[in-house]
Structure formats: structure tokens, C-alpha cells
């Protein structure tokens, strides 16, 4: 958009796979984090790059998990 007339010039390549992770916390279909015994941890939700078990990445995964986690966290009774 704007003409760059003087140095110093810097550039960075950012590709989604460079920061993507296929690891993460184990979650159920409500995006609740699962403990080592397979039970949901009350009040703890994860999504996006923090959740494991999926091979999707990026904005789609982030938005879907955020919606699922937020909806279920809102519906969970207060401790």
C-alpha cells in the first residue's frame, strides 16, 4: 500500500504449519479437558491449538472449539 523508500528492510515468513501442533490436551466432545482416568476436569475447557486429537488447524478449528467450549462452560453450574 505504501512505497518503502529507505532501508532497513525486514521480512518474516509465517506459515501455519510452523506453529501448528497436533498434540495437546485430551478433550471430550464438549471440549472439557480429560484427566488421566478419562474423567472431565470440572471448569476446565480447551480448544484451538491447546487441544489434541485432531488433524485440523487454523481459524476453523479455533472458532469451532471456542464456540463449543464457551457454550458448555456457560452452561456448567458454578462451583
Secondary structure, 3 states (H helix, E strand, C coil): CCCCCCCCCCCCCCCHHHHCCCCCECECCCCEEECCCCCEEEEEECCHHHECCCCCCCHHHHHHHHHHHHHHHHHCCCC
